[in-house]
């Protein structure tokens, strides 16, 4: 499992961000796009009779381009080669668009351009609600927590629930909670399997909690609105209370054993084809790049287990080498997808030549 930061570091950063972030719901007509000669972009927003410039982060640029139906590759080419043309394009569409946008800012920069129906489920509120619940789990161990540009992750293990896959190969129960404040996914709570022998984490494909960030439209007049809605905050508080039951279900013995048994069944799937071709099929099916494909193959061969179980563990073990925490977590989730594969799809992997 990819290492992250400490709980103390996470708490400090969440508190810092709480003081530094601001959300606005803005009519498109009150926004103006400005690009300098170096390609740095700003959104200038009319607030209270004044114009406030905000830098624009890469994800927000992509979201803005998508909402204005400007192909992102063309958006980026204009930004680097024809900034005046970019501003003319963006501002023309902003002024002709009567939609309202939620603009999420942090440290004076736009980090997300979202729909006015986007519902905040913020990391600080989630952590404040869920950490006391997790700390009540028996002998809980926070194995990896992280706050990236797009998501927060809390991954913890409760070692009292465990099963032996093979002699000396122990898997423990856990749970992973993740959330995005910038439109990059739902709030989710999922079971986690943790393999002690190599510190692999596998995120089970369980949809016990998936909370989308969609709600009612915010605001009704033509002026800018700083987003602060007590009704929504109360609704979120009620929702976060429900997380307790879902967390407990995710680390229950029944949930753990169900996932562990699916993983155990992959021990009985021999990779009888060409291991290189097996990994190539895997890479094509799940869009792995050449470096990732080579890394999974290296772990499969090095660990010497040419079975479905060996392939699952090669995938999750490789996640520890992936520099980007978001992408590393995707490899842990890929392990969970593999243990759910039907027989026909396993046959295509196992017999690849």
For each residue, the residues with C-beta under 8 A, 3 or more apart:
1: 143 144 155 194 199 200 201 316 319 320 332
2: 144 146 319 320 322 325 328 329
3: 144 320
4: 144 145 146 153 155 325
5: 9 10 13 145 146 147
6: 9 10 145
7: 10 11 131 142 145
8: 11 12
9: 5 6 12 13
10: 5 6 7 13 14 127 145 146 147 152
11: 7 8 14 15 127
12: 8 9 15 16
13: 5 9 10 16 17 147
14: 10 11 17 18 123 124 127 147 152
15: 11 12 18 19 124
16: 12 13 19 20
17: 13 14 20 21 106 123 124
18: 14 15 21 124
19: 15 16
20: 16 17 106 107
21: 17 18 104 105 106 107
22: 105 226
23: 102 103 104 105 120 226 227
24: 45 47 102 103 105 224 225 226 227
25: 100 101 102 103 116 218 219 224 225 227
26: 30 31 45 100 101 102 103 224 225
27: 30 31 98 99 100 222 223 224
28: 31 94 95 97 98 99 100 101
29: 94 95 97 98
30: 26 27 45 46 224
31: 26 27 28 43 44 45 46 94 101 103
32: 43 44 45 51 91 94
33: 41 42 43 44 64 86 87 90 91 94
34: 41 42 43 44 53 87
35: 39 40 41 42 79 83 84 86 87
36: 39 40 42 83
37: 83
38:
39: 35 36 79 80 83
40: 35 36 55
41: 33 34 35 55 56 61 79 86
42: 33 34 35 36 53 54 55 56
43: 31 32 33 34 53 54 56 64 103 110
44: 31 32 33 34 51 52 53 54
45: 24 26 30 31 32 51 52 53 54 103 224
46: 30 31 49 50 51 52 224
47: 24 50 51 52 224
48: 224
49: 46
50: 46 47
51: 32 44 45 46 47
52: 44 45 46 47
53: 34 42 43 44 45
54: 42 43 44 45 103 105 108 109 110
55: 40 41 42 108 109 110
56: 41 42 43 60 61 64 109 110
57: 60 61 109 110 111 149
58: 61 62
59: 62 63 111 112 149 150 182 184
60: 56 57 63 64 109 110 111 112 113 182
61: 41 56 57 58 64 65 72 75 76 79
62: 58 59 65 66 72
63: 59 60 66 67 112 113 114 183
64: 33 43 56 60 61 67 68 90 113
65: 61 62 68 70 71 72 75
66: 62 63 69 70 72
67: 63 64 99 101 113
68: 64 65 89 90 93 94 97
69: 66 93
70: 65 66 74 75 89 90 93
71: 65 74 75
72: 61 62 65 66 75 76
73: 76 77
74: 70 71 77 78
75: 61 65 70 71 72 78 79 86
76: 61 72 73 79 80
77: 73 74 80 81 82
78: 74 75 81 82 83 85 86 89
79: 35 39 41 61 75 76 83 86
80: 39 76 77
81: 77 78
82: 77 78 85 86
83: 35 36 37 39 78 79 86 87
84: 35 87 88
85: 78 82 88 89
86: 33 35 41 75 78 79 82 83 89 90
87: 33 34 35 83 84 90 91
88: 84 85 91 92
89: 68 70 78 85 86 92 93
90: 33 64 68 70 86 87 93 94
91: 32 33 87 88 94 95
92: 88 89 95 96
93: 68 69 70 89 90 96 97
94: 28 29 31 32 33 68 90 91 97
95: 28 29 91 92
96: 92 93
97: 28 29 68 93 94
98: 27 28 29
99: 27 28 67 116
100: 25 26 27 28 116 217 218 219
101: 25 26 28 31 67 113 114 115 116
102: 23 24 25 26 112 113 114 115 116 118 218 227
103: 23 24 25 26 31 43 45 54 110 112 113 114
104: 21 23 110 111 112 114 181 182
105: 21 22 23 24 54 108 109 110 111
106: 17 20 21 109 111
107: 20 21
108: 54 55 105
109: 54 55 56 57 60 105 106
110: 43 54 55 56 57 60 103 104 105 113
111: 57 59 60 104 105 106 149 182
112: 59 60 63 102 103 104 181 182 183
113: 60 63 64 67 101 102 103 110
114: 63 101 102 103 104 118 182 183
115: 101 102 118 214
116: 25 99 100 101 102 217 218 219
117: 214 215 216 217 218
118: 102 114 115 183 213 214 215
119: 212 213 214 215 232
120: 23 181 213 227 232 236
121: 125 126 179 181 187 211 213 236 239
122: 125 126 181 236
123: 14 17 126 127 147 152 179 181
124: 14 15 17 18 127 128
125: 121 122 128 129 236 237 240
126: 121 122 123 129 130 152 177 179 187 240 243
127: 10 11 14 123 124 130 131 152 154
128: 124 125 131
129: 125 126 132 133 237 240 241 243
130: 126 127 133 134 154 177 240 243 244 247
131: 7 127 128 134 135 154
132: 129 135 136
133: 129 130 136 137 243 244 247 248
134: 130 131 137 140 142 154 156 175 177 247
135: 131 132 140
136: 132 133 140
137: 133 134 140 156 158 247 251
138: 158 160
139: 158 159 160
140: 134 135 136 137 156 157 158
141: 156 157 158 159
142: 7 134 145 154 155 156
143: 1 155 156 157 174 194 201
144: 1 2 3 4 153 155 201
145: 4 5 6 7 10 142 153 154 155
146: 2 4 5 10 152 153 325
147: 5 10 13 14 123 151 152 153
148: 151 152 153 324 325 326
149: 57 59 111 182
150: 59 180 182 184 185 326
151: 147 148 178 179 180 184 185 326 329
152: 10 14 123 126 127 146 147 148 178 179 180 181
153: 4 144 145 146 147 148 176 177 178 325 329
154: 127 130 131 134 142 145 176 177 178
155: 1 4 142 143 144 145 174 175 176 177 192 201
156: 134 137 140 141 142 143 174 175 192
157: 140 141 143 172 173 174 192 194
158: 137 138 139 140 141 161 172 173 174 175 251
159: 139 141 162 172
160: 138 139
161: 158 172 173 251 253 256
162: 159 170 171 172 173
163: 170 171 256 257 260 264
164: 167 168 169 170 171
165: 169 170 171 195 260 263 264 267 309
166: 169 267
167: 164
168: 164 197
169: 164 165 166 195 196 197
170: 162 163 164 165 195 196 197
171: 162 163 164 165 193 194 195 196 260 263
172: 157 158 159 161 162 193 194 196
173: 157 158 161 162 191 192 193 194 251 256
174: 143 155 156 157 158 191 192 193 194 201 251
175: 134 155 156 158 189 190 191 192 247 250 251
176: 153 154 155 189 190 191 192 201 203 329 332
177: 126 130 134 153 154 155 187 188 189 243 247
178: 151 152 153 154 185 187 188 190 329
179: 121 123 126 151 152 185 186 187 188
180: 150 151 152 183 184 185 186 187 213
181: 104 112 120 121 122 123 152
182: 59 60 104 111 112 114 149 150
183: 63 112 114 118 180 213
184: 59 150 151 180
185: 150 151 178 179 180 188
186: 179 180 210 211 212 213
187: 121 126 177 178 179 180 209 210 211 213
188: 177 178 179 185 207 209 210 211
189: 175 176 177 208 209 243 246 247 250
190: 175 176 178 203 204 205 206 208 209 250 336
191: 173 174 175 176 203 204 206 208 250 251 255 256 259
192: 155 156 157 173 174 175 176 201 202 203 204 250 332
193: 171 172 173 174 201 202 204 256 259 260 263
194: 1 143 157 171 172 173 174 199 200 201 202
195: 165 169 170 171 198 199 200 201 202 313 316
196: 169 170 171 172 199
197: 168 169 170
198: 195 313 317
199: 1 194 195 196 320
200: 1 194 195 313 316 317 319 320 332 335
201: 1 143 144 155 174 176 192 193 194 195 316 319 332
202: 192 193 194 195 263 312 316 332 335 336 339
203: 176 190 191 192 329 332 333 335 336
204: 190 191 192 193 255 259 262 336 339
205: 190 333 336 337 339 340
206: 190 191 250 255 259
207: 188 210
208: 189 190 191 246 249 250 255
209: 187 188 189 190 242 243 246
210: 186 187 188 207
211: 121 186 187 188 239
212: 119 186
213: 118 119 120 121 180 183 186 187
214: 115 117 118 119
215: 117 118 119 218 232
216: 117
217: 100 116 117 220
218: 25 100 102 116 117 215 225 227 229
219: 25 100 116 225
220: 217
221: 225
222: 27
223: 27
224: 24 25 26 27 30 45 46 47 48
225: 24 25 26 218 219 221
226: 22 23 24
227: 23 24 25 102 120 218
228:
229: 218 232 233
230: 233 234
231: 234 235
232: 119 120 215 229 235 236
233: 229 230 236 237
234: 230 231 237 238
235: 231 232 238 239
236: 120 121 122 125 232 233 239 240
237: 125 129 233 234 240 241
238: 234 235 241 242
239: 121 211 235 236 242 243
240: 125 126 129 130 236 237 243
241: 129 237 238 244
242: 209 238 239 245 246
243: 126 129 130 133 177 189 209 239 240 246 247
244: 130 133 241 247 248
245: 242 248 249
246: 189 208 209 242 243 249 250
247: 130 133 134 137 175 177 189 243 244 250 251
248: 133 244 245 251 252
249: 208 245 246 252 255
250: 175 189 190 191 192 206 208 246 247 255
251: 137 158 161 173 174 175 191 247 248 255 256
252: 248 249 255 256
253: 161 256 257
254: 257 258
255: 191 204 206 208 249 250 251 252 258 259
256: 161 163 173 191 193 251 252 253 259 260
257: 163 253 254 260 261
258: 254 255 261 262
259: 191 193 204 206 255 256 262 263 336 339
260: 163 165 171 193 256 257 263 264
261: 257 258 264 265
262: 204 258 259 265 266 339 340
263: 165 171 193 202 259 260 266 309 312 339
264: 163 165 260 261 267 309
265: 261 262 268 269 308 339
266: 262 263 269 307 308 309 311 312 338 339 346
267: 165 166 264 307 308 309
268: 265 307 308
269: 265 266 307 308 309 346 350
270: 306 307 350
271: 275 278 306 307 308 310 311 349 350
272: 350 351
273: 277 278 350 351 352 353
274: 277 278 352 353
275: 271 278 279 297 300 301 306
276: 279 280 297
277: 273 274 280 281 352 353
278: 271 273 274 275 281 282 300 311 349 350 352
279: 275 276 282 283 293 296 297 300 311
280: 276 277 283 284 293 352
281: 277 278 284 285 348 349 352
282: 278 279 285 286 288 293 296 311 315 349
283: 279 280 286 287 288 289 292 293 296
284: 280 281 287
285: 281 282
286: 282 283 334 337
287: 283 284
288: 282 283 292 293 296
289: 283 292 293
290: 293 294
291: 294 295
292: 283 288 289 295 296 318 322 331
293: 279 280 282 283 288 289 290 296 297
294: 290 291 297 298
295: 291 292 298 299 318 321
296: 279 282 283 288 292 293 299 300 311 314 315 318
297: 275 276 279 293 294 300 301 314
298: 294 295 301 302 318
299: 295 296 302 303 313 314 315 317 318
300: 275 278 279 296 297 303 305 306 310 311 314
301: 275 297 298 304
302: 298 299
303: 299 300 310 313 314 317
304: 301 310
305: 300 309 310 313
306: 270 271 275 300 310
307: 266 267 268 269 270 271 310 311
308: 265 266 267 268 269 271 311 312 338 346 349 350
309: 165 263 264 266 267 269 305 312 313
310: 271 300 303 304 305 306 307 313 314
311: 266 271 278 279 282 296 300 307 308 314 315 338 349
312: 202 263 266 308 309 315 316 335 338 339
313: 195 198 200 299 303 305 309 310 316 317 335
314: 296 297 299 300 303 310 311 317 318
315: 282 296 299 311 312 318 319 331 334 335 338
316: 1 195 200 201 202 312 313 319 331 332 334 335
317: 198 200 299 303 313 314 320
318: 292 295 296 298 299 314 315 321 322 331
319: 1 2 200 201 315 316 322 328 329 331 332
320: 1 2 3 199 200 317 328
321: 295 318
322: 2 292 318 319 327 328 331
323: 327 328
324: 148 327 328
325: 2 4 146 148 153 328 329
326: 148 150 151 329 330
327: 322 323 324 330 331
328: 2 319 320 322 323 324 325 331 332
329: 2 151 153 176 178 203 319 325 326 332 333
330: 326 327 333 334
331: 292 315 316 318 319 322 327 328 334 335
332: 1 176 192 200 201 202 203 316 319 328 329 335 336
333: 203 205 329 330 336 337
334: 286 315 316 330 331 337 338
335: 200 202 203 312 313 315 316 331 332 338 339
336: 190 202 203 204 205 259 332 333 339 340
337: 205 286 333 334 340 341
338: 266 308 311 312 315 334 335 341
339: 202 204 205 259 262 263 265 266 312 335 336
340: 205 262 336 337
341: 337 338 345 346 349
342: 345 346
343: 346 347
344: 347 348
345: 341 342 348 349
346: 266 269 308 341 342 343 349 350
347: 343 344 350 351
348: 281 344 345 351 352
349: 271 278 281 282 308 311 341 345 346 352
350: 269 270 271 272 273 278 308 346 347
351: 272 273 347 348
352: 273 274 277 278 280 281 348 349
353: 273 274 277
